[in-house]
Amino acid sequence: MFMRRSWGWLVVAGLGAASVGCDDSLGPERPDEQPVRLVLVHRQGTGDNMLLRTDGSPPTAFDGATAGLVPVGVAPREQVVALLRSGAGGVLVLSSIQNPGRLDTIIDPIPTSMSLVSFSQDERYVALVSYAPVQAVLIFDRANRTIDTLPYGNADPVLPPMLSPDNRRVALITVTPLSMFLTILYPGDPARSDTDVLGFSRLLNRPIFGWPRWTADGLLMAFVRVGVDAPDTLVIGTGDPDTPEFFFTERSRAVMAPVSDARPEVRIGAASTYAFSADGRALVLGADPGTGVGRHAIYLVTPEVGRVQLLLDDPAQFPVFPLFIG
């Protein structure tokens, strides 16, 4: 079954936090200039999958053949979705927006405990972390329909694996209460691995569970920076895997309170995840809307707007695992 690994940072989340105000320096608010994007969302409870447009259009149903299957990764340019059926007889399948009823089984059976799923930048490879019964990264080659097993040794990865743009390396992130570690594996040399502590404050930047990516600019990840007398801020940054001691470079940020001041601050909860668009500029976030009634909502984050933008918040739904399609 799918397993969310323990982060270990919740007990120290408020220590050494930076205060970030809500001012015009966070960027202009020009939502009319943003491209319309398509988001796939899983409706927890009913098991249905929905398609949501970022222009505010009502959600539409994804193909009924995917009901009960959980989207765990996406290749946005090809609009291919990895879906998981867990439990007895669990399998990992691929579907697509163009032909959603055709389910292509790629891993059967799935590991008893596994991570979310990632795609390589060229979208040829599908990768996941197997925690049990084996401790290894599994890499499915869509062209040759083969699976490679890459042991990860003493690492304790908490995020899906990230394949380098040339597919020659795999990055894994380990989180402890005080530090983050980067482990690099080499598919061409399975006996080799390199582990380094990342050179930025774990107390100032709390990683979010979801889908980071390895791009031409480095490792693209999302963090939360805690505000003392202001709402928290979501920070998007990149890290150079070749210089982990100077890892973090901020690209953009957004205050975690929607554009409407009538809405409370958004919180990262147990079911929260994030995913990047194909171009890496936009981020979709599933998070607690801060209402205190056990809801979950979907938000859009873009460089053009200095706050998170509400996409879906319905008391009758519990949308999780949002993923950009295109």
Salt bridges, closest charged atoms under 4 A:
GLU33 OE1 - ARG30 NE 2.91
ASP55 OD2 - ARG53 NE 3.39
GLU78 OE1 - ARG142 NH2 3.03
ASP104 OD1 - ARG145 NH2 2.99
GLU123 OE2 - ARG77 NE 3.97
ASP141 OD2 - ARG124 NH2 2.82
ASP156 OD1 - ARG5 NH2 2.33
ASP194 OD2 - ARG192 NH2 3.47
ASP217 OD2 - ARG251 NH1 3.86
ASP232 OD2 - ARG267 NH1 3.68
ASP242 OD1 - ARG169 NH1 2.87
GLU250 OE1 - ARG225 NH1 3.12
GLU250 OE2 - ARG253 NE 3.12
ASP261 OD1 - ARG307 NH1 3.71
GLU265 OE1 - ARG267 NH2 3.32
ASP279 OD2 - ARG37 NH2 3.26
GLU304 OE2 - ARG281 NH2 2.62
ASP313 OD2 - ARG263 NH1 3.62
ASP313 OD1 - ARG295 NE 2.90
